[in-house]
Amino acid sequence: MTRLITDPAEAAALLRAGELVAFPTETVYGLGADAFGGRAVAAVFAAKGRPHFNPLICHFPSAAAAFDSDVVADDRARELARLFWPGPLTLVLPRRATSRVDLLAGAGLDTLAVRVPAHPLALEMLRAVGRPVVGPSANRSGSVSPTTPAHVLESLGGRIAAVLDGGPCTVGVESTVLDISAGGAVLLRPGGVPVEAVEAAIGPVGRPVPLSAAEATRSLRSPGMLLSHYAPSLPVRPDATEVGAGEALLAFGPTPLHGAGALWNLSPGGDTQEAAARLFAGLRWLDAEGQRLGLTRIAAMPVPTAGLGAAINDRLARAAAPRR
């Protein structure tokens, strides 16, 4: 049975004992395990049904904790950490030869994805654990990410030891993932830090190979790069300018489309930050309500691409991708 707990020290003790604990971050709830424990890391993949070629993010209580022991940081990494950590930015960096992070956590690559989350309970837990904690989203692989403890329990209840209750997540979409391991800078996943802010700090940021190519060659450099991801049970139709028969509507802005069987407005005021925070909760609600009403699809209105809009559109595109 999965317990709901509120004490970061209790969560840390469970993690040190090799248990799985979901924990809050500013982005989404993560499924935590001791990054040094091979058995615990393997249990994360098993609980999520996650492909083993898909690496995990390692969470640290500070930049120094990551840079001094597990990854090699250049001047750009240190500047990004100064500006955005704690916060929703993940850096893919060269793995130190002396790192004790289990190889499965990094999918056997010569890099690790690392970040410092901006949630007080998460940071307190990480300091108490005293070692990095892997933390993919606390849901079954490919499904909608969780932004509340209830979402975690719906997906993983009975599969993990506990959920550390930190209330709803404030950002609501996963971290931005930036690969700076090989000299350049490549955006692997848009997320909670707009790429424009990253480019203002370190200069131009490139875009990765097409997701379908990366997935086909099993060469994913970070989490969140699977083509079909963040998907509810009902199919999603993005960039909708009308509502068809049998469709629920994921709306954006003050004038939602008419004719929807069920409606969730991400932000009546057209605020992409509010929309990001409400995205996964909206997809979950429309999925459940749509199935209850016998609807067959979720239509999603266009969202501007500026700021967090890029992350929202990325998640909607993956939710709409062909299912395996």
N, C-alpha and C positions, 0 to 999 in steps of 0.2 A: 504493500500500500504506500502511495506517495503522500508524504506529509507536507503541510504548509507551515513554514517556519519564518521567524522574523529576526533571528539573531545571527549576524554574520559570523560570529565565533563558532556557533553550532554548525553552520554551513561549511566553514573551513575544516572543522574536525571530521566531518563526513567525507570531504574531499581527500584529506590526508589518509583516511582509512580506505580509499579506493572506490568510494561510492560516487554516483552521478547526482549532481545538484543543479537544478536550473536557477539562474540568478539574473537580477535585473541589470540592464544597462540603459543608457539614454536612448539607444537605438531600438533594440528588441531584446527579449529575454534570451540568454545564452544557456546552452546545455554544458555545464562545467564538469571537467574531470582533471585530475592531476596530470599535467603534461609530461611528467617524468615516468608515469606508470603505464607500461605497455598494455596491461590488462584493462586499465581504466579507459585508455584512449580507444582500444578496440571495442569496449562496451558502448562508447558514444556512437560509433559507426553502426553497431548492431541495433541500438535503441532507435536510431533515426532511420535505419534502412538506407544508409548513405554509401555511395560508391567509394571504394578505398582509394581511387585515384584523385579524389577531391580533397585537397588539403584543408586543415583547420587553422583558425586564428588563435594565436597564443596571447592571453591577456596578462598584463603586468600592472603592478601598483604605481610604477613610475618609469620614466624613460631610462633612468640609470639602471634600473633592474633589468631591462631588456638589453640595453647597449653594452653593459659591462660583462654579461655572461653568455648571451645566446646569439646575438646578431652583430654584424659589423656595420657601424653607422658612419657615414661620411658627413661632411658639413651640411649638405642638403637635408639629410635625415634629422640632424640635430636642430636645424632651423625649423623644419616642419613640426618636430616634437615641441619645440618652444612655443610655436604659434597655436598648435591645434590639440595638444595633449594636456590634460585629459580631454578626450573628445572623439567624435565619430570619424576618425581617419585611421586606416590600417596601412602600414608600410610593409612591402615585401623587400627583404634585405638578405644579403649573404649570411648563411648560417655559420657560426663559429665552429671550428673542428672540435672544440671542447664542450659544446652544448650538450646538456643531458636530456633535452627534449626528445621524446620517443620519435623514432624515424617515421612511424606511421602517421603521426600528427602532421608532418610536412609532406606526406605522400612520397617519401623517399627522395625529395628534391634537395638541391644544395642551397635552398633558400627557406626562410620562415616568414610567415605573415604575423605581424605583431602590432598590438595597440594597447593604449591605456584608456579604459572607459571612464566616462564622466558621470558616474553615479556613486553617491557616497557609500551605499551599502556594498556595492561591488568592490570599491577600493578598500573598504575596511576588511572585507572577506579576503581579498588578495593579499593584503598585508599580513593577515593572520595565517594564511596558508604557507607563505614563505617560499613559494615556487610558482612558476607560471601555470596558468589554468587555460586549457583549451576551451573554446566556447562557441561552437556553431549555434545557429538559431535552434531554440528548444521546441522543435516540431518534427514530425515525420518528414523525411527528405522529399523536396519538391512541392510540399504543400505551403499554405499561407503561414508566414512567420507570426510568432506570438508577441503581443504587446501588453498582455495582462497575465497574471497568474492563472486565471480561468482558462485562457487559451492554451497554456502549457498543459494543464490537467486534461483538457479535452483531447490533446494529441498524444501525450506521453504518460498520463496517469497510470500507475501500476508498473511502469517500465523504469522509473528512476526513484531514488530515495526520497528526495525532497525538492520543494520549490521555495526559494528565499523570496518572500513577498516584499516587493518594493513599489507596489502600485503600478499604474499605467506608465508606459515609456513615453518620454516627452518628444523625442525626435520621430520615432515611428518607422523609419526605414533604416536598413543596415548601413554600416560605415562605408565611406569611400575607400576603395582599395587602390593604392598606387605602388607600382613596381619601380623601384629605383636601384635594383640590385646589379645592374650591368652598365652603369654610366649614364644612360638616358633616363627618361621618366615616362612611364606608360600608365594610363588609366585603365585598370582592369575592371572596375565596377564603380559607377557613379553612386553617391550615397549622401550621408549627412553633412559632409563638407563640400560645398560647390567647387567644381574644378576650377572656376574662375579665381577663387580664393587661393587655391594651390598654385596656379600659374602666376598670380601676383607675387608669390613668395619665392618661387624657384625658376620661373620662366616657362616656356612652352611645354605642354604635356601631350604626348602622342596617344594614339588609340591602339588597342590590341588587334591581333588577328581576329577574323570572324569567329564568333562563339561556336558555330557549328564545326569549324575546322579544329579548334582547340579541343572540343569535346570528342570529336572523332578520333583524334590522335592520342587521347588520354594525356594531354600535356597542359592541363589546367595549372595556372600559377597561383591561384588563390581561390578561396571559397566564393560562392555566388556566381560562378561563370557558366553553370550548366544552362543549356539553351531553354529547356522547359523547367521552370522553377517558380516558386511563390504562387502556385496554382490552386484555386478552389476546385470543387468537384464540377460545378457548372462551367462550360466553356466561356471564355472572355472574348469580347469583340471590342478592340480599342478604337479610338478616334471616331466614335459614333456621332453622327449628325442627325440621326433620327432613331426612334425606338421601334423595333419590330414586334410582331406578335410573339407573345410568350417570353419577353425579355424583361429582366430587372435592369435598373439604371444606376450606375455609379456616376453621379453628377459632379460638376464643378462650376462654381459661379452662381450669380444671382438668378439666372433664368434657366433652370433645368428643362430638359426636353419633356414633352408631354407623352402620355400613353404608357408609362412604365407600370408593370405589375407590382414592383416594389422599388423604393427609392432610397438611396443613401447619398447625401450631398457632402463631398469631401470638404468643401469650404464655400458657403454661400457668398462670402465676401471676396472670393478669388485669391486667397492667400495660400501660396504653395507650401509654406511652413506648416500651416494648419492642416492642409491637405495631406502632407506626408505623415503627420502624426495620426491621422484618421484612416489612412489607406488600408492597412491590413485588417483593422477592426471592421471597416466597411465591406471589404471583400468577404470576410467571414460571415457577417450578418446577412448580406445579400445571398450568399451561397445557401445558408440555412433557411432563410425566409423564402427564397426562390424555390428551393426543393419542396418546402411545405406547401407552397401555392401551386406547384406543378409547372413552374416556369422552366425554360430550357436553356437560357443563356443570360449572361451579364453583358450589357452594353456599357462601355466606358466613354464618357465625353472627353474631348481633347483637353490636355493640360499644357500650359506654356512650358517651354523647356528651360527657361532661365532659373537660376538658383537650384532649389530642391526639385523643381519640375523635371530636371534631367533624370534624377533618381526615380521619381514617380513613373515617368514614361518607360524607363528601363524595366521596372518591376511589372508594369502592365504588359509590356511586350513579351516578357518571359512567361507571364501567366497565360498569355494567349498563344504561346508556341505549341506546335503539335505535341501531343502526349505520346510517351513511349509505351 
